[in-house]
Amino acid sequence: MAVEIKEVESKKDIKNFVNFQFDLYKDEKKWVPPIKSDEIKALIPEYNPAFKFCDAKFYLAYKNGKIAGRVGAIINNAYNEKTGEKYVRISRIEFIDDEEVFDALINKVIEFGKSKGMTKIHGPLGFTNLDTQGMLIEGFEYLPSIASVYHKSYYKKHFDRLGFEKEIDWVEFRLTLVEQAITKAKRGADLLKRRYGFKVLRFTDRKEMLKYAPKIFEILNDAFSDLPFVVPFDKEMADFYTKKYFSILNPSYVRVVLSKDDEVIGFIVGLPSLSEAMQKAKGRLFPFGFIHILKALKHPKVIDLLLTGVAKEYHNSGVAVMLFADLQDQMIKEGIYTMETTGVFETNGNVISNWKNYDHIQHKRRRCFIKDI
């Protein structure tokens, strides 16, 4: 039976779009479900300010009367202006193992892209670099962090079949604190404090931490400006992500480094792993999901490294060493010795070489695909 593609338009369509992922992965023990309400809001212009610089459509694929796949088509106009390219992004794609379904979804994204004058298709990517990025192609046996992704292992073969090529990969690591790494980081941090007068700012409550959110986004814009898929966050976007993510952060695992003049020059955001808690919550905060999340925040066994940023002016001054050293001190006090990194571009040799100071495994890889249209 032919595949029917339907544009997501109504509230019911949006719910079906979000719920399809839950149906598809219901038997996957390593999948970490998102919060459904957050997923729904991301698709609605009234909630998501990214629609102000992105054109986006979302689609559902039906086969034999049932939903068999979904996809988003996003044109990030700000990124296209920055790069001079004409990209349409594949976003939030999920599908059963069926060539007709996959081909119909991709063709719909291409059709939308061409109608807007686009010449290349790439992804999976979200609205911004703090949205979902990449497709898991290695590491299906590992539980992802909530800032990472999980996909069906058959997805890659369909991208390959249609002639998509690799644009870039992210790699992820599991790090275990060992004496060598702890000592090296502490020695380096002490040296930097004496040489440059840098100071580490710690937080004990969320209210105090939130005061620094705007500055953290300023540093993020500066530090990430040359990376693929990145455009600066304006105040509205920064506020959107602050409300979405900062409310769940444990201040004990957030650090800011100040210059000798008390200017914010770097930050690190760690988070007690919420992966198992999110599995128990099953996509809902209420009535009981938030209880699992609160328990995970208070009694962590693993810390997820969500974001690290250092102002470009200080990239070679060792600020990142200070951030990691201080975060590690907190972990050791709490009896935590394992960290999960989020994705770093495989071309980022500086970060990867630093992670190899730890007892480590490079256990996950995700990919952005690309082709001409």
Phi, psi and omega per residue, in radians:
M1 nan 2.454 -3.099
A2 -1.129 2.657 3.094
V3 -1.505 2.318 3.089
E4 -1.860 2.276 3.103
I5 -1.853 2.239 -3.125
K6 -2.149 2.296 3.099
E7 -1.257 2.452 3.091
V8 -1.340 2.065 -3.093
E9 -2.283 -0.755 -3.055
S10 -1.626 2.955 3.065
K11 -1.056 -0.653 3.110
K12 -1.117 -0.723 3.105
D13 -1.047 -0.767 -3.129
I14 -1.076 -0.769 3.111
K15 -1.105 -0.710 3.104
N16 -1.116 -0.685 3.122
F17 -1.053 -0.814 -3.126
V18 -1.221 -0.756 -3.064
N19 -1.211 -0.442 -3.141
F20 -1.002 -0.708 3.129
Q21 -1.046 -0.702 3.135
F22 -1.166 -0.653 3.098
D23 -1.186 -0.751 -3.065
L24 -1.150 -0.620 -3.036
Y25 -1.816 0.205 -3.009
K26 -1.040 -0.427 -3.127
D27 -1.837 0.101 3.137
E28 -1.533 1.949 -3.063
K29 -1.239 -0.339 -3.109
K30 -1.738 -0.048 3.127
W31 -1.346 2.375 3.095
V32 -1.908 1.935 -3.080
P33 -1.260 2.497 3.038
P34 -1.380 3.071 3.017
I35 -1.427 2.136 -3.032
K36 -1.016 -0.725 -3.095
S37 -1.098 -0.634 3.090
D38 -1.168 -0.712 3.130
E39 -1.112 -0.709 3.129
I40 -1.125 -0.814 -3.111
K41 -1.091 -0.577 -3.134
A42 -1.092 -0.389 -3.076
L43 -1.675 0.007 -3.043
I44 -1.987 2.086 -3.090
P45 -0.973 -0.564 -3.133
E46 -1.113 -0.429 -3.132
Y47 -1.772 -0.606 -2.996
N48 -1.838 1.872 -3.094
P49 -1.186 -0.174 3.108
A50 -1.101 -0.383 3.108
F51 -1.125 -0.265 3.132
K52 -1.260 -0.436 3.094
F53 -2.144 0.107 3.097
C54 -2.155 2.424 2.898
D55 -1.674 2.303 -3.063
A56 -2.557 2.471 2.996
K57 -2.333 2.617 3.115
F58 -2.237 2.550 -2.995
Y59 -2.381 2.613 3.011
L60 -2.032 2.442 3.067
A61 -1.821 2.285 3.117
Y62 -2.003 2.381 3.035
K63 -2.449 2.292 -3.079
N64 0.965 0.617 3.081
G65 1.392 0.019 -3.114
K66 -2.085 2.651 3.071
I67 -1.189 2.217 -3.068
A68 -2.123 -0.077 3.139
G69 -3.098 2.942 3.111
R70 -2.624 2.778 3.062
V71 -2.842 2.649 2.975
G72 -1.970 2.567 3.041
A73 -2.090 2.024 -3.056
I74 -2.161 2.290 2.970
I75 -1.942 1.883 3.108
N76 -1.505 1.662 -3.041
N77 -1.092 -0.598 3.132
A78 -1.138 -0.711 3.126
Y79 -1.219 -0.690 3.116
N80 -1.115 -0.657 3.082
E81 -1.160 -0.671 -3.141
K82 -1.134 -0.728 -3.035
T83 -1.622 -0.317 -3.059
G84 1.336 0.161 3.128
E85 -1.778 2.951 3.133
K86 -2.128 1.422 -3.070
Y87 -1.709 2.478 2.814
V88 -1.979 2.366 -3.067
R89 -1.708 2.360 2.920
I90 -1.430 2.232 -3.089
S91 -2.347 2.468 2.990
R92 0.979 0.600 -3.102
I93 -1.316 2.310 3.059
E94 -2.536 2.482 -3.063
F95 -2.875 2.706 3.026
I96 -1.264 2.903 -3.100
D97 -1.370 1.413 -3.027
D98 -2.601 2.116 -3.087
E99 -1.072 -0.735 -3.117
E100 -1.078 -0.712 -3.127
V101 -1.158 -0.859 -3.130
F102 -1.065 -0.826 -3.105
D103 -1.059 -0.705 -3.130
A104 -1.141 -0.692 3.126
L105 -1.144 -0.835 -3.128
I106 -1.121 -0.723 3.136
N107 -1.091 -0.548 3.117
K108 -1.219 -0.680 3.088
V109 -1.127 -0.747 3.116
I110 -1.083 -0.772 3.130
E111 -1.024 -0.781 3.122
F112 -1.121 -0.777 -3.138
G113 -1.058 -0.820 -3.130
K114 -1.104 -0.611 3.139
S115 -1.136 -0.346 3.118
K116 -1.845 0.153 3.085
G117 1.459 0.299 -3.134
M118 -1.374 2.663 -3.101
T119 -2.127 -0.136 3.140
K120 -2.404 2.579 3.068
I121 -2.104 2.341 3.099
H122 -2.596 2.899 -3.127
G123 2.509 -2.992 0.099
P124 -1.237 2.395 3.072
L125 -2.482 2.764 3.096
G126 -1.796 -2.803 3.109
F127 -1.152 -0.694 -3.091
T128 -2.449 3.129 3.122
N129 -1.344 -0.075 2.992
L130 -1.725 0.087 3.037
D131 -1.717 3.058 -3.112
T132 -1.001 2.336 -3.101
Q133 -2.418 2.369 2.987
G134 1.469 2.855 3.091
M135 -2.094 2.246 3.126
L136 -1.122 2.194 3.106
I137 -2.165 -0.210 3.054
E138 -2.521 2.519 3.057
G139 1.719 0.520 -3.105
F140 -1.167 -0.303 -3.114
E141 -1.494 -0.011 -3.101
Y142 -1.936 2.510 3.079
L143 -1.271 2.204 3.138
P144 -1.416 2.811 2.978
S145 -1.338 2.907 -3.125
I146 -1.230 -0.253 3.106
A147 -1.617 0.041 -3.127
S148 -1.912 -2.831 -3.084
V149 -2.352 2.815 3.011
Y150 -2.439 2.436 -3.120
H151 -2.444 2.920 3.035
K152 -1.237 2.467 -3.056
S153 -1.162 -0.331 -3.113
Y154 -1.458 -0.100 -3.065
Y155 -1.056 -0.765 -3.028
K156 -1.033 -0.697 -3.069
K157 -1.088 -0.539 3.136
H158 -1.290 -0.677 3.056
F159 -1.115 -0.759 3.120
D160 -1.088 -0.726 -3.095
R161 -1.060 -0.620 -3.122
L162 -1.537 0.147 3.022
G163 1.488 0.275 3.033
F164 -1.217 2.531 3.084
E165 -2.030 2.851 3.096
K166 -1.236 2.235 2.972
E167 -1.613 -0.892 3.071
I168 -2.881 2.726 3.093
D169 -2.006 2.596 2.882
W170 -1.805 2.528 3.032
V171 -2.104 2.609 -3.124
E172 -2.219 2.590 -3.064
F173 -2.215 2.670 2.872
R174 -1.913 2.144 -3.072
L175 -1.955 2.395 3.058
T176 -2.059 2.217 3.138
L177 -1.150 2.242 3.056
V178 -2.245 2.849 -3.022
E179 -0.985 -0.719 -3.108
Q180 -1.043 -0.818 -3.124
A181 -1.180 -0.697 -3.134
I182 -1.105 -0.819 -3.114
T183 -1.145 -0.757 -3.118
K184 -1.101 -0.762 -3.133
A185 -1.154 -0.748 -3.123
K186 -1.135 -0.747 3.131
R187 -1.092 -0.758 3.139
G188 -1.140 -0.721 -3.139
A189 -1.120 -0.747 3.127
D190 -1.086 -0.688 3.135
L191 -1.129 -0.744 -3.117
L192 -1.160 -0.652 3.101
K193 -1.083 -0.730 -3.135
R194 -1.255 -0.715 -3.030
R195 -1.302 -0.753 -2.998
Y196 -1.970 -0.184 -3.104
G197 1.311 0.342 3.094
F198 -1.151 2.610 3.118
K199 -2.278 2.534 3.088
V200 -1.752 2.247 3.112
L201 -1.777 2.196 3.123
R202 -1.900 2.799 -3.100
F203 -2.214 2.515 3.098
T204 -1.986 -0.286 3.099
D205 -2.486 2.743 -3.038
R206 -1.190 -0.594 -3.127
K207 -1.068 -0.770 3.128
E208 -1.156 -0.704 3.140
M209 -1.095 -0.700 -3.092
L210 -1.097 -0.446 3.112
K211 -1.062 -0.474 -3.080
Y212 -1.654 -0.041 -3.112
A213 -0.990 -0.819 3.130
P214 -1.027 -0.693 -3.134
K215 -1.203 -0.627 3.090
I216 -1.063 -0.716 3.118
F217 -1.221 -0.546 3.040
E218 -1.094 -0.783 3.112
I219 -1.134 -0.715 3.126
L220 -1.034 -0.794 3.114
N221 -1.048 -0.726 -3.113
D222 -1.228 -0.842 -3.030
A223 -1.207 -0.581 -3.030
F224 -1.763 0.089 -2.944
S225 -1.054 -0.506 -3.084
D226 -1.655 0.008 -3.077
L227 -1.424 2.682 3.069
P228 -1.044 2.538 2.992
F229 1.271 0.178 -3.023
V230 -1.837 2.348 2.887
V231 -2.280 2.693 -3.078
P232 -1.101 2.566 3.040
F233 -1.526 2.148 3.019
D234 -1.423 -3.135 -3.067
K235 -1.057 -0.700 -3.109
E236 -1.137 -0.747 3.105
M237 -1.190 -0.682 3.108
A238 -1.081 -0.735 3.112
D239 -1.124 -0.680 3.139
F240 -1.048 -0.834 -3.113
Y241 -1.329 -0.500 3.051
T242 -1.084 -0.807 3.129
K243 -1.139 -0.627 -3.078
K244 -1.280 -0.733 -2.973
Y245 -1.872 -0.630 -3.022
F246 -1.187 -0.406 -3.121
S247 -1.182 -0.374 -3.121
I248 -1.798 -0.028 -3.106
L249 -1.284 2.513 2.975
N250 -1.624 1.968 -3.053
P251 -0.963 -0.406 -3.111
S252 -1.109 -0.330 -3.066
Y253 -2.020 0.411 3.040
V254 -2.039 2.338 -3.128
R255 -2.327 2.568 3.036
V256 -2.253 2.430 3.055
V257 -1.848 2.311 3.116
L258 -1.881 2.514 3.019
S259 -1.274 3.075 3.122
K260 -1.128 -0.306 3.086
D261 -1.703 0.235 3.097
D262 1.160 0.458 3.011
E263 -1.563 2.428 3.083
V264 -1.245 2.152 -3.104
I265 -2.148 -0.084 3.114
G266 -2.991 2.813 3.140
F267 -2.666 2.767 2.966
I268 -2.443 2.392 3.126
V269 -2.094 1.918 3.012
G270 -1.851 2.764 -3.123
L271 -2.551 2.237 2.997
P272 -0.897 2.329 -3.066
S273 -0.979 2.202 3.122
L274 -1.859 0.139 -3.014
S275 -1.039 -0.876 -3.136
E276 -1.171 -0.636 3.116
A277 -1.127 -0.706 3.129
M278 -1.174 -0.575 3.064
Q279 -1.118 -0.706 3.119
K280 -1.214 -0.580 -3.131
A281 -1.242 -0.464 3.081
K282 1.002 0.654 3.028
G283 1.560 0.030 -3.088
R284 -2.285 2.365 3.061
L285 -1.371 -0.533 -3.070
F286 -2.159 2.559 0.124
P287 -1.488 -0.315 -2.994
F288 -2.120 -0.178 -3.057
G289 -1.020 -0.683 -3.093
F290 -1.139 -0.436 3.132
I291 -1.150 -0.766 3.105
H292 -1.094 -0.679 -3.124
I293 -1.196 -0.748 3.120
L294 -1.074 -0.715 3.113
K295 -1.082 -0.736 -3.137
A296 -1.152 -0.639 3.131
L297 -1.176 -0.550 -3.061
K298 -1.563 -0.471 -3.052
H299 -2.284 1.137 -3.070
P300 -1.343 2.652 3.002
K301 -1.981 -0.385 -3.129
V302 -2.384 2.469 3.052
I303 -1.888 2.250 3.039
D304 -1.597 2.245 3.079
L305 -1.522 1.790 -3.022
L306 -1.443 -0.876 -3.052
L307 -2.618 2.447 2.974
T308 -2.373 2.316 3.123
G309 -2.496 2.441 3.112
V310 -2.310 2.318 3.115
A311 -0.977 2.433 -3.055
K312 -0.923 -0.666 -3.115
E313 -1.013 -0.426 -3.049
Y314 -1.984 0.251 -3.080
H315 -0.992 -0.597 -3.065
N316 -1.802 0.308 -3.074
S317 -1.804 0.040 3.061
G318 1.486 0.249 -3.128
V319 -1.016 -0.695 -3.133
A320 -1.054 -0.609 3.106
V321 -1.068 -0.763 3.126
M322 -1.102 -0.734 -3.133
L323 -1.078 -0.825 -3.134
F324 -1.153 -0.695 -3.116
A325 -1.075 -0.757 -3.096
D326 -1.268 -0.656 3.081
L327 -1.121 -0.698 3.121
Q328 -1.106 -0.663 3.090
D329 -1.013 -0.749 3.129
Q330 -1.132 -0.726 3.137
M331 -1.073 -0.777 -3.109
I332 -1.109 -0.694 3.089
K333 -1.026 -0.591 -3.104
E334 -1.595 0.008 -3.139
G335 1.287 0.531 -3.124
I336 -1.911 2.244 -3.076
Y337 -2.219 0.115 -3.097
T338 -2.138 2.364 3.080
M339 -2.194 2.486 2.992
E340 -1.927 2.195 3.076
T341 -1.514 2.684 2.909
T342 -1.515 -3.091 -3.020
G343 -1.209 2.426 2.990
V344 -2.182 2.485 3.137
F345 -1.050 2.399 -3.092
E346 -1.053 -0.301 3.135
T347 -1.474 -0.103 -3.087
N348 -1.494 1.368 -3.058
G349 -1.118 -0.571 -3.111
N350 -1.097 -0.834 -3.132
V351 -1.181 -0.775 -3.104
I352 -1.100 -0.690 3.124
S353 -1.152 -0.597 3.089
N354 -1.160 -0.727 -3.132
W355 -1.156 -0.397 3.126
K356 -1.341 -0.054 2.987
N357 -1.276 -0.312 -3.120
Y358 -1.616 2.899 2.875
D359 -1.233 1.976 -2.905
H360 -2.420 2.769 2.891
I361 -2.356 2.428 3.010
Q362 -1.677 1.771 -2.871
H363 -1.954 -0.212 -3.139
K364 -2.379 2.604 3.106
R365 -2.484 2.341 3.042
R366 -2.265 2.714 -2.941
R367 -2.268 2.544 2.895
C368 -1.828 2.156 3.141
F369 -1.680 2.787 -3.132
I370 -2.664 2.610 2.936
K371 -2.854 2.812 3.092
D372 -1.333 2.674 3.095
I373 -2.234 nan nan
